[in-house]
Each structure stands twice: as C-alpha cells, then as structure tokens.
Amino acid sequence: MSTTVVTIDKTRPGIPMARLVRVELRKLVDTRAGFWLLVSIGIITALVVVIQQWVVAAQDMHIQYSDIAQAMATPMGIFLPVLGVMSVTSEWGQRTGLVTFTLEPRRNRVVIAKLLAGVITAIASVALALVMGVFGNLAYGGLTGHKVVWDVTTLAIGGILLSWVIGLLTGFAFGMLLMNTAAAIVLFFVYSFVLPGLLEWGYETVSWIHDIRPWIDFSDAQVPLFDATMSGKDWAQFVLSGAVWFVLPLGVGVWRLLRSEVK
Amino acid sequence: MPVTVPLRQTVRMISVKNLTKTYGDFTAVDDVSFTCKPGTVTGFLGPNGAGKSTTMRIIAGLTPASTGSATIGDVDYHDIPNPGTQVGVLLDASAQHAGRTGREILALSALTMGLPMSRVDEMLKLVSLTPDESKRRVKDYSLGMRQRLGIANALLGDPKILILDEPANGLDPAGIHWMRLLLREYANRGGTVLLSSHLLHEIEVIADEIIVIGNGRIVAEGTKDELLHTAGTFVKAGDMSALANALTAAGLTTTPSGDNGLRSDATPEQIGKAAAAAGVALVELRPAEGAGLEEMFLELTSGNQRDDIITQGAQS
C-alpha cells in the first residue's frame, strides 16, 4: 500500500516581522503587571505635571515648556526601563519562552521584534508626555498669567525620544543579561541612581576620575540631549560612554539570549 | 509545495541520531538514536531525570546538542518556516504566564502563526475548556486544565507532528482516556506523535511504539506487542515464601517479578498444580504478559533510588 505523506514544507512563508512586533506589543499589555505599569506611567507623568504647576503657581515662578518636559523625564526614566526589563525577563521568569521560541526558533527575530515593540512604546510615551506638557504649559499661563514659552524644538524632541529609547533598551539589555526581573531592575537602579552619585563624588575628589568622567558617565552625557545643545565633543562623549553602558550590555545580553538553553 | 513521499514505511518524521548532551561531567542524554514514523504514537518512557525532556527540548531547538543531531522530516527545527503550523510542541504545561487567561495564551499563538481567531474557539472546544474557563487566568487552572490548554496550543496550527512532554501528567482517568482517543485519531489520519511519560501504564495505554530510556541511554525499544510479550507465567500468593518453597520443591525455577510476585518459565497449569499440592492459596496466576517490561522499568527506577541513597550516605 502506498500512502502519500506530507513531511516538512520548507517553502512555506515564515512569520513576518510586523506580526512578531504586534505579538510583542500585545504581550506588554495583556498581563496585569504590564497593563498597570503602562497605566502608571501615564498617571504618574500626569501627576508630575499637576504638582509642578501647583508649586509653580503657588510660588509664582517662571518656567518654560522645556522645564515641564524635563520634569516628566524622571518618571519616564524609571518606568520605561522597567518595561524593557519585563518584556524580556517574563519569558524566563514565567517560562513563556518555551512557547515563544518554539513558535519562532530564529531567536534573533524575536529579539528584534521586542526591540521594535519597545521603541514603539517609547515613541507613544514621548507623544503622550508632550501632549500632557502642552496642557501643563497652557495651565501655567492660565494660573500664573505669565507668558507661555514654547521653547522645545524638533531637535530637542528627537533628543528626548533618543534618551527614553536608550533608557528602555538599557532595561532590555540588563533583562537579557540577568534573565531575572528583580535582579535586572536592581541593577538598573544601581546603574542609574547609585553610579552617577559615585561618579559625581569621584569627580570632586579623585583627579583622574575628574578627567575621564565625561567620557564614562552615560547619564551625564545624555543631559544635553534634552535641550538640544549637543556639540561635537558631547556626541563623542555620548557615543563612548554609551558603548560602555549601553552597547556592551546589549551585545552581551543578545549573545546570551541567542545561545542560552530555554528551559 | 508539499514534499510527497510514496511509501509511509520509509518516512521518518522525527529522527534522532547519536544524540548526546552533557552538562559538565553529567551526561543527560547519552548516544540516543530513534525515529518516529507517521501514523504511529511513539511513547518515550523513563523515570524522572532519565533524559526525556532534554531530548525533546533538543528536537524543538531550545537546547543545543553536545554531539549528534535531531531533525524533523530531515530538517533542522530552526529551519522550519512558521514551525507552529507544522510541528505542535508541548514541553511544559505549567510554563505559561500565570497572569494571562487561557484564551489569551491561545490568541497570542494564533496571532504569531497568522491564524484566524475562530481557530482559538475551535481548539478550546476540542479540549473541553468552557468559554467561562478560558477567560480565567492560568494561575487558577488545575494541572489537568493546563495540560488541556497546552494540547490545544500544540494542535492550534494543525501540525502533522506532535511532540508532547508528559501530557498525561495531572489528567484524571477520564482525561487520559480522552487523550488516548484524540492521539489515536490523530495518528490514524497520518499524524506522527512523540510523547513522554514516567508512568508505564500511561505509555501502555496510548503508545504503539515504545522507547525506554534510563540514565540518558535507550535500554529497550520496539512495538508495544514486542516489548509487552514475555514468555512464562506470573504468580502471586498470600504467603509468598510458602509459594516459593512449593515451586522449588516441584523443581520449577522462578525469578522475582513486578509487585512482590514471581515469574516462571513453567505453564500456569504446572504452577497451579504445584501450589495446590503444597496447599498454598494463590491470589494471582496468569501469563506473564508485560511483566518483562515492568521488571525492567522497576529496575531502572529502583536503580535511581539506590543511587540516591548511596549519595546521601556518602554526604552524611
């Protein structure tokens, strides 16, 4: 008896990247933790704007749109990296990687999809923050009677976006590096809050740290991004410090994710 | 275009060749080779820690092999386009995000594979998860419900090959019966199934071909009939020492077998007569079918336990 048996079809179309990105975006919001993290980003950013306007109005201070944007950078700088961490560590902590990487065994494509989903989230966050900032600035004019100043250029918006994307991707890199949510978040906080303090202290007291600090302090190097005052030297310092604190962990993290055993 | 092969006997859907996986000094999988044919359910039987899961993870491309190869239809798993539509995999039913609903988990897989959402409902129905249950979070699922969800996830893309690691674990007897029918029909339609279990009974009930693995090595393989067929007679009495004496006195040789029983090459009639002559009441007397496999399996399991005791003794 001869029977026709269909074996593996290698000519079938693979999974398009757009579909993988859609899946990764959906995975960011379809759990309670992910959903409320995103909602918190919105709520806390809004709160920051409200509190800022309150203080400004009470003390009759003079501010500009860029001051509002800068105030919002703090909550975004905390939450977006946590989002980045969780988007990758949940595959290990909750072990969903067993399904994710059997449905798409080309792991590099899953990594790219996660990166793109992260960038899209960061762009949406910047847009949301800028809109909230517009309301904040209008409220400022209404409450204080001061002149409303729109001083954020397209270049500065690009700088803010770049900085937030880097924050999110740094979290992503630490997540891949450690593959554990709590450890990666702790590492991120040490990196973003303890390390700058140490470098600041070294800058004041140790002469050689004083000299090299601008070249190794990535968060300091990002400051000119927010007011679009990056000079050629600033970019050089940004690239070098970024290579140490962003590109290196991202590279090692991706390497680890591609090679490690999924259990 | 699908590749068509005329003779089903020559087709090897899953082939594992000289597969070895080591972790430092520990060899989890030791030179394992086997094939799975279309239209059959292959049971991968072995005690916990025998290397079943590691082998299956290597087949599904999640764990790199140290040496040897594992291919599906002669293709490396990593080279299968949209693999979920060609190979259904369930490696651990508990490996799901506890905060997602059962429905959402299937929806994510369907979205990844590019399937319509109606397929999710079909699969939920197939594995008997009610619409109400499918909207609950997986952390509130019993192990049996997770297994059903995992099987639904594996079948979602209508694959021709299924790889299931301990799928019957946590299912009640009715659930095991349901799964046997499901996999039987699937194989009868030409599908290939590789499933693992640490319980002899589950494999006996479901599989056509059996591969027995212990300490990373294949210790026996063949069709169920071949492996279950053991010559001789199995006998058990209330007073086992009296029985042993009676059989020895009658000149019949015996070996211990199964759960405190004896196996002999003699016929049931010879044994019955010898026991009756000595006045020993029997509680069991039957052809020793399956006893051989059971003895081997018990030996594998107890071998592991003995190792544990020795290690503990050495430590203390």
Contacts between the chains, C-beta under 8 A, distances in Angstrom:
chain1	res1	chain2	res2	distance
A	2	B	6	4.8
A	2	B	7	5.9
A	2	B	8	7.8
A	3	B	7	7.7
A	3	B	8	4.5
A	3	B	39	8.0
A	3	B	190	7.1
A	4	B	4	5.1
A	4	B	5	7.5
A	4	B	6	7.3
A	5	B	4	7.3
A	5	B	5	5.3
A	5	B	8	5.3
A	5	B	11	4.9
A	5	B	38	4.9
A	5	B	190	6.2
A	6	B	2	4.6
A	6	B	3	7.2
A	6	B	4	6.9
A	6	B	160	5.9
A	6	B	190	7.9
A	7	B	2	7.8
A	7	B	3	5.2
A	7	B	5	6.5
A	7	B	11	6.5
A	7	B	13	6.7
A	7	B	73	3.6
A	7	B	74	7.4
A	7	B	160	7.9
A	8	B	3	7.6
A	8	B	72	5.8
A	8	B	73	3.5
A	8	B	74	7.4
A	8	B	75	4.5
A	8	B	80	5.8
A	8	B	86	5.7
A	8	B	87	7.9
A	9	B	1	7.5
A	9	B	2	5.3
A	9	B	3	6.9
A	9	B	81	7.6
A	9	B	86	6.5
A	10	B	75	6.1
A	10	B	79	6.8
A	10	B	80	7.2
A	10	B	81	6.6
A	11	B	1	6.2
A	11	B	81	7.6
A	12	B	81	4.6
A	12	B	82	5.8
A	12	B	85	7.1
A	12	B	86	7.4
A	13	B	81	6.3
A	13	B	82	6.9
A	14	B	81	4.2
A	14	B	82	5.8
A	15	B	81	7.9
A	15	B	82	5.4
A	15	B	112	6.3
A	15	B	113	7.3
A	15	B	114	7.0
A	19	B	111	6.8
A	19	B	112	6.7
A	19	B	114	6.2
A	20	B	112	7.0
A	22	B	111	6.5
A	23	B	108	5.9
A	23	B	111	5.3
A	23	B	112	5.1
A	26	B	108	6.6
A	26	B	111	6.9
A	27	B	108	6.7
A	30	B	100	6.0
A	30	B	104	5.3
A	30	B	108	7.5
A	31	B	97	5.8
A	31	B	99	3.9
A	31	B	100	5.9
A	32	B	99	5.2
A	33	B	99	6.4
A	90	B	97	6.3
A	94	B	95	7.6
A	94	B	96	7.0
A	94	B	97	4.3
A	94	B	98	6.5
A	94	B	99	7.9
A	95	B	92	6.9
A	95	B	94	7.6
A	95	B	95	3.6
A	95	B	96	7.5
A	96	B	95	6.7
A	96	B	96	6.3
A	96	B	97	5.2
A	97	B	95	7.9
A	98	B	62	6.8
A	98	B	91	5.1
A	98	B	92	5.9
A	98	B	95	4.4
A	99	B	95	7.2
A	99	B	96	7.4
A	99	B	105	7.8
A	99	B	109	6.7
A	99	B	153	6.8
A	101	B	61	7.5
A	101	B	62	6.0
A	102	B	60	5.1
A	102	B	61	7.2
A	102	B	62	6.7
A	102	B	83	6.8
A	102	B	84	7.3
A	102	B	89	4.6
A	102	B	91	7.4
A	103	B	83	6.8
A	103	B	84	4.5
A	103	B	109	6.3
A	103	B	112	4.9
A	103	B	113	6.7
A	104	B	83	7.9
A	104	B	112	6.8
A	105	B	60	7.8
A	105	B	61	4.4
A	105	B	77	5.7
A	105	B	78	4.6
A	105	B	80	7.3
A	105	B	83	6.2
A	106	B	78	6.6
A	259	B	64	7.8
A	261	B	57	7.4
A	261	B	62	6.7
A	261	B	63	4.6
A	261	B	64	7.1
A	262	B	57	7.4
A	262	B	62	4.1
A	262	B	63	7.3
A	263	B	57	7.3
A	263	B	62	7.6
A	263	B	63	7.8
